[in-house]
Amino acid sequence: FDIAERDGSHYIISGGEEGLLLAVETSVRVKDGYQWHLHALDTSLNRVWTRALINPFESTFTGYDFYDGRYYLLFSNSMYQDNDFTLFEIGMEDGYVESYEINTVFPITLSEFEVLDNAVLMGGHTNFRPAMLVYDFVKKKPKVVPGIYEKSGEILDLIIDEYRRTFTVILSEKTDQKRYTIRAKTFTSSVDLIQENIILPGEKK
């Protein structure tokens, strides 16, 4: 494959001190879908390996992440449904590829995507409300993160602490007194709430 491909979109995923992954969406059609070309580069931008990935014609690229020596690419399986996804796990050193089918049970329009341990953290909106779930892609079980689905809230950010294996959801909320607040909820990877903080800004802020 030509690493200087001009066809399609290019996505650069940092692998920290080990290099990066260049994912190229192409218009090459094969029997089951379109080809993606994956190029692993070291810190001197020398190519380490190249792999081809096939995605169904109706799939949509949704997000990417790097965690614990592996790259992750997330695709929505359909343009018309927001509850079926495919997660590709790519080994940084040898380029092995493994895929996982994810069903979120309810439709969710994603704005946040991170990987922690053997779980995928997926946040966004459903029914015009913020929602977040944790999907264990080994056990193939989703779990809704409690306290996020509020009618007046909005997810601002999702922060991962890889050392402590926790994640923090930053929310904007509107109180009954029509005041805006910022709430931070920290959970373990098994979705146990361990800390919650709230910021109350002054009037007219």
C-alpha positions, 0 to 999 in steps of 0.5 A: 500500500502507498502510505501517501494515499490521497484517496479518502479520509486520513485519521492519525491516532497517537500511540504515545512514545511507541509511535502512531497509527495512520488509518486511511479510508479508501474508496476501494470496493471489495465483496463485503465493503470498503477497504481501510488501510492501517499503517503503523509508524514508529516515532521516526515515522518509519512504517512498521507494518500495514494491514487492510481492514474491511468495513461494510458499505453502510458502516460509519466511522464513529471514534478511535482510541489508544489504550494499553498497547492497542488501537481501537476503531469504532464503527456504527453498523448502519446509518439509520440505527444508533445501537449496533456498533463494531469495535476493532482492536489492533495490536500496536506491535504486530498489527493483529486485528480482532473485532467485537460486535456491540449492541447498546440496547437503546439508540445513542448518538455518540459524542464520547468514546474511550476504552478502559480495561476490557470496557468501552465507555460510550457517552452521548444523547438518547431521547434528547437526554445525556446518557452513558454506558459501559460495554464489557466487550469480553463478557458482551454485557452493557451497563448504564452509568447511573445518574447521567440520564437527566433531562436538563443535563449535558455531557461536557467531557469524559476523563480517563485515569488509566493508573487508577482505572477510573473515569470521570464524567463532567456534566453541565446541569440546570437546576430548578432555579434555572441556574447552571452547575458543573458536576463531576462524577467519578466511577470505577471501571465496574461502574461504582460511583466513588466520588462526586463534586459540584460547582455552583457558579455565582449569579448571572454566570 
